[in-house]
Amino acid sequence: MSLLDDYVNVAEAAIILGIHWETVKRLCREGRIPAEKVHNTWLIRKDKLECFAATYTDPRRGKRKRKVNQELK
């Protein structure tokens, strides 16, 4: 078993969380997802990602509403 088997990268975390990979990178930079930056790659422990996923709700998901032009009503 390799040491890196306990870690996922940003792309894998994005698939697990169902969000865009750039959002995962932002959450890592903000410290909301505990991660280690190795060279130019964020590595996230699988157990830490599972804890984060259990409590994470995307505050922006589903919030966009189309503006209806009042003249068309």
DAHUHU-V649478 format. One record per helix or strand of 3 or more residues. SS is the DSSP state (helix for helix, strand for strand). FROM is the first residue (numbers start at 1). LEN is the number of residues. Records with the same first field share a line. If there is no record, write none. Layout:
# DAHUHU-V649478
SS: FROM-LEN, FROM-LEN
This chain:
# DAHUHU-V649478
helix: 3-4, 10-8, 21-10, 46-10, 70-3
strand: 36-3, 41-5
